[in-house]
Amino acid sequence: MDFVTPSYYLYFLPLVFILTFGLASRQRRRQILILLVMSYIFFWLASGWHLILLLISTCIDWTAGRKMHEIDNTTTRKRWLRISLITNLSLLGVFKYLDFIIESWNFVSLRLSDNLEVGALGLVLPVGISFYTFQTMSYTIDIYRKKQKPYDSFLDFACYAAFFPQLVAGPIVRADHFREQIKEPLAPAAYRFRLGLTLIIYGIAKKLVIADNVAVHANEVFIEGEHLANIGLVWWATLCFGIQIYCDFSAYTDIAIGSAHLIGVELPENFKTPYAATSPQDFWRRWHISLSTWLRDYLYIPLGGSRNGRKRMLFALMMTMLLGGLWHGASWNFVLWGFVHGLLLILHRFGKEIAPVKQFFTASGRGGIVLSWLITQFFVFFTWLIFRVEDTKVLVPSMKTFLGWGGHFDLVEMYEFLPDIKFLTFALAGCFILLHGVSGWMGGGKAWLARQHPVVWGSVCGLMLCLAFYLRPVETIDFIYFRF
């Protein structure tokens, strides 16, 4: 089960709402128990027996958190923190990275010597393991740092670790935020209910109308691997993937936040019009906010951050982005993606301090802002190309062409190669660019729509559902971040 499965909306979500506010009205503990049970059912339907891994992580982190809080001895507290981190990272390492390590070892060793090839285990990646691992790790780390106290109830903590709306693909919620949401009995509210429905419908439309349709063009170019010397074709496919990954991932987040609103829980925002960013740093303040703040608090700052000189800052920044890239997937293109983002952040950090550069952008006013935006988005979409293409034989020529290295521009070839749904895809890409800009200017359109007159609200939501029904592609694509 996931957020594009009809049964989620026809049966699962209504059942959760009825049980939470009908069977357990104003009974907080019973509500939390219902949410926990339904979350495990959701995860079992999505990932099968892998729910055992979630249970192991939950029990270990709960125990470690309690022990660290009860004991003042630093050595003992460190031991419990290590137990938590080693357990979580071991589960993540085995199920997500072991086959990648074996394949990389085979690639190197077989070229250096005549060693026998080591067989890959073929382990299936548990759905959402990267998200709930980071989430529960932040809980034990914060307790070790004495920044928060452990949950009073194992039931509450287990619900935090497994809460079904954000379990599979985030946002990565901090323990203190979730604790505030469930400290009182959950109660339905008219505006929150309407906002929740708005977010869900908004997410469904973004996923089915925009993300899944533009994906057809991106897949055609990068999977087929033809005409990769055509600059226009590579740029267009990269633009389509950039639109796809944003609409796909932000759609999941919208549905997750909306589902939580329906049952009285508020989750943090994860996106803030990222394609309006005017610098690499600004981009990471807008894109996947829960991950970028997690990396800042639990990797960048502990590695030295910007407090211990330039060399330490360079090391911390690059290591954070490399590990952030590896978090996204067990493949070298994700490591390269992280490296390029780290390089962009470093160049921006030092480039803006160069006097001529600083003077130029200061004197240019709005023109300088537009130029900063163009440069930022060019390189952001270049990193999306790296993110999308795992096959080196396709990736290297695509990167060269994107940067204008030996490529050519042929609109006729581009038009003839693209799939049949050309004009629909062109129109959807144009609509997205326009609406993304308007949304950034308005500060977000979802909350605005939820406050409108019921007739206006119902008409717009009905239109989005109709578009989702009639414009969805024949085959619905899984959410991209389910792989992480």
N, C-alpha and C positions, 0 to 999 in steps of 0.2 A: 504494500500500500504506500502511496505517496500523494502529493498534492494535485496530481493530474488524474488520479483515479476517481471515477464518479462515485464509487462507494464511500469515499472519504466525506463527500458532501451530502450524500443521500442517507447514509446510515451512521458512520462513525462520529462525525462532529455533532449532529443533532443528539445522538445518544449521550455523548459526554455532557452536553448542555443540560439535557433533561435529568440525568443522574446527579449532576453537580448542584443544580438549583431546584430540583424536585425532590429526589430521594434524600438529599443531604442539605436542604436549605438551612442556612445559618448555623450549621454544625461544621466548624472548621476542620477538625480532625478527620471526620468522615469525608469531607470534600477532598482533602489532600490524599486520602487513601484511594478514593475513586480516580483521581487524576493520575496517581502512581500506577494503578492497575491498568488503566486505559493507555497510559504511555508505554507500558511494557507490551501490551497487546499490539499497539501500533508498531513498535520496534520489531516484534516477532513477525508481524505480517510483512515488514519491510526487509528484514535481514535474517530471519530464522533463528537458528541456534546461537548466533553471535550475541544474542541478548545475555548469554552467560558472561561474556567479556565485560559488558556494561555492569553486570552485577558484581563481578570480581573487583573492578575498578572502584565501584561505589563502596563496597565493604572495606576495602583497604584504605581508601581515603577518609572514610568516616572514622575508622579506628585510629589512623595516624593523626587526624585532626584533634580527636579527644585526648590522646596521649600527650601530644605536644602542649596542649593547653593545661593539662593537669600537672605536668612535670616542669620544674625550673632548671633542671640540669641540662646545660647546653649540649653536652655530648650525646645524651639520650634523645634530646629533641632533634638533633641532626640525624641520628640514626633512624628515627621515625620518618623524617622528611625524605631520607634516602630510600627507605622502603616504599614510600608513596611514589617518588619519581621513578625509581627503577621498575616498579610494577607497571606503571602507566607507559613508560617509554619502551619497555620490553614488549608489551602487547602491541603497541603501535609499530615497533621495529620489526617484529616477526611477521605480522599480518600485512603490513604495508610495504616494508622495505627489504625483507629477506630475499625474495625472488630477484629484486633489482640488484642487490649486492652480488648474488650468485651470477646473474647474467653479466654484470660488469666485470667480475673476476674472470669469467670464462673468456670474455672479449679480450682482456689483457693477457692472461696466462697462455692462451692458445696461440698468441702471436709471438710470445717471447720464448716459448718452449713447446715440447710435445706432451704437456700434461693432459691427462684425461679430463674431459668436460664434466663438470658437476651438474647434475640434473636439477632443474628448478622444481620447486614443490607445488607450484600451481595453486597457491592459497588464494581464496576468494577474499577480496577486501571487504571487511565489515562496514556496512553503511554508517556514516557519521562518526567513525572512530576518531578522526582527527579533531572533530569539534568537541565531543564530550571529554576526550582526554585532556585537551587544553583547559577546558572549563573546570574540571575537578582538580587538576594540578594547580590552578590559580588559587583554589580554596585552601589547599594544604600549605602552599607557599605563603599566603597572607597570614595564616595562623602562625606559622613559624616566625614571620616577621613581626608578629603581635599587632597586626593592622586590623584584625577582626577576631571575634570569638567563634568557636564552632557552633553549629546548629544544636539546639537543645534536644531535638528529636531526630532519630534516624529516619523516620517517615518523611519529615520535611526535607532532609538532605537528599534522600533517594529520589524524591519528587523533583528537586532542583536538578539533579544529575540526569534525570530521564524525561523531563517535561517535554511532551511529544511535539508541540509546535516548533521548537528550535533544536530538537535533538539531532536531527539528521544533517542539517546544513546551517546551523546558527540562527540568529546571531549568538556569539559566545557571551553568555551572561555571567556577570560576577555574582558571587554568592550573597553579598550584602544587598544587592539590588533585588534579587529574587526573594530574599527573606522579608524585605519590606512589603513586597506584594502579597505575601501570604500570611502576614502576622495577624490579620483579622479575617473573619469569615468572608468568603467571596460572595459578592452580591451583584446581580445584573443592573445595568444602568442604560437608559434609553439612548443617550448620545454615544456611549461607548459601544453599544450593540450596533448602532448604525455605522459608526466608524469602522468597526470590525468587518462588517459586511462590505463596506466600501473598499477597504484594503484587500479583502479576498477577491472581489470582482475585478479590481484594478490589477491584481497579480495574475489572475487567470487570463485577462485580456492581453497583458504584456507578454505572458509566456506563449499563449497559443496563436495570437495574431502577429506579433512582431518577432519574438525570439525564434520560434520554430520555422517561420517562413524565410527569414533572412539567412538562417542556417543552411538552407538548401544551396544557396549560391556559394557560401564559404566552403561547404563540403565538396561541392563540385570541383572547385579549383584546387583545393589542397589535398583531397583524396586522389583525384585523377592525376594530379601532378603534371598537367599539360599546359603549354603556353606560359610557363613561368617566367619567360623573358619579357612578357608584356607588362609594362609598368602599370597601366590602367587596370588590368585584370587583377594583379596582385594587390594594388591599393584598394580596389573595390571589395575583393574577398576579405581583406583585413578589416575594412570598415564594417562589413557585414558581421564578421566575428566579434568585433568590438561592441557592436549594437546587440548581438546575440547574447554575449556573456553578461552584459549589464542587465538586459531585460530578463534573462533567464534567472540570474542570481537575485536581483532585486525583486523579481516576481515571487520567488520562494520566500524572501524576507517579508514582503508585504503580506503574503498568505499566512506566514507564521505569526507575525505581529497581529494580524486581524483575527486569527483563530484564538490567540491568547486574550485579546480584548473581549471576545464573546463570552469568555468564562471569567472575566474580571481581573486579568493579569496584564500588566503593561511591560512589554519588552523594549529594549533600547533600539533606536534607529541604527541602521547599518550603512546607509548611503545618503549622500547629500550632493546631488547633481555633480558627479565626479568629472564629467566631460566639460564642466565649466572651469576646471582648475587651470591656474595660470603659472604653475610651477610643479615640479615633481613632489615637493613637500606638501603643497596644497592638494595634490591628487590623493596622497595617502591620508590626508585629513578628511577626505570625502568618500574614499573607496573602502569598502569592507572595514568600517570604522572599528568594530569590535575586535577584529584581528590585529589591525595596525596598533591599537592602543595596548593590546595584549603583548605584542612583540616589543613595544616600547617599554612597558613596565617590567616584563619578565625576561627580556633578553638584552635590549639596547642599554638600559640603565645599569643592570648588574654587570655588563661587560665593560663598563666605564663611561658610556655615554659621552657627553660633551664637557665633562668636568675635569678630565685628566689630560688635557693637551690634545693637539691635533692628531698625533699618531694614534693615540688610544681611541679617539673619536672615529677616525677612519676605519680602524679595525672593528670597532663595535658596530658601526653602520653597515659595513660590508658583510660581516658575519650574520647580522640580523637579517639582512635581505637574502643572503644565500640560504640560511635555514628557513626563512619564510617561503622561498621558492621551493625548497625541498618538501616543506609541509604540504604544498599543493599537490605534489604527485611524485611517484617513484620513477623519475625519468630525467635524463640529463638536460632536456630542453627546459625543464622547470628550474634546474640549477642555473642555467644560462639566463633564464628570465629574471631570477633573483639577482644575479650578478649585474645585469644591465640596469636594473632598477637601482641597485646600490651605487653603480657608477654615475647614474643620472643624479641621484641625491647628493653625491660627493661633488660633482661638477657644479651643481646649483649652489651648494653650500659655500664653495670657495669662489665661484664665478661672480656671484653677486657682490663680493667684497672687493673686486678689482675696480679701481677708480673709474677708468673710462666706461666700463660696462654700467656701473652704477649711475654715472652722470648721464649716459645715453638714455637709459630707461626712465630716469627721473625727469629729464627734459622732454621726453616724447609724450608724456601725459597718457591720454587714452590710446594713442597709437602704440605706445610701448606696451600697454596692457594687452592689446590685441595681438601684437607680435609675440609676447610671452605666451599667450594662450595657444597661438598657432604652433610655436616651437614645442611646447609641452605636449599638445595633443599629437603632433607628428611622432614624437618618440614614445608616447604612451601606446599608440596604435602599433608602432614597431615592436614593442614588447608583447602586444597581443598576438602578433604573428608568431613570435617565438613560443608563446604559451600554447598556441593552437597546434603547431606542427611538430610531432614527435619524430617523424621519419627524417633522418639527416639528409637523405638524398633529395628530399623536397624542401627542407628547411633552409639549407645553405643557398641554393639558387634563389629562393623566395626572398631571403634577407638581402642578397645582392641587388635584386631587382627593385625591392622596396626603396633602397637607398640610391637608386639610379645608377648602379654599377653595371654597365654593359647591357642595360635593358633597352627596350624600344616601346613606343606608345602607338598602339593600333586600335582605334575604336571599333572598326569593322570586325576585326578578329575577336575582340572582347565581346561584342554583341552576339556574334554567331556562336560563340562557345558556351555562353551562359544558358541555363535551363529555360524552359518555356515561360515560367512565371516571371518574366522580366519586368513588365510594367508594374505589377503588384509589388514586387520587391523594391523597385525604385521608389514607388509611392510610399511604402511603409518606412523606408530609410529616411525619406524626406520628412514624413510626419513625425518620426521619432526625434530628429534633429530639432525641428520646430518646437515640439512639445517639451523636450528636455530643456531647451532654452527658456521657454515660458515658465516651466515649473521652477527653474532656478530663480527667475525674476520674481515669481510670486512667493517663493519660500516653501513650495510644495502645494500640489493641488488636491491631495487626498483629504486632508483635514478640511480644506475649504469646501469641497464637494459635500462632505458629511454634514456641514452646517446649513446647507441650502434647504429651501422649501421642499417638502416631501415629493411634490410633483416633479420639480426639477431634478432632485436626487434620484427618484425612481426612473425618470426618463433617461438620464445619462447612464445609470447602471444597467438599465435594460438594453440600451444601445451597445454598451460594451459587451454584454453577454451575447447579443445577437451577432456581433462581429466575431467574437470568439467561436461561436458555433459555425458560422458560414465561411470564415476565412482560415480556420485551422487547417493545417496540412493533413494529408491522408494518414501519415504515420507521426504520432506524437513522440517527441524526443525526450528522454529522461533529463532531469535537471542536471546541469553540468557539474555542480558541486556535490552531487551524490557520490562522485568518484573520489572525493577527498575526505 
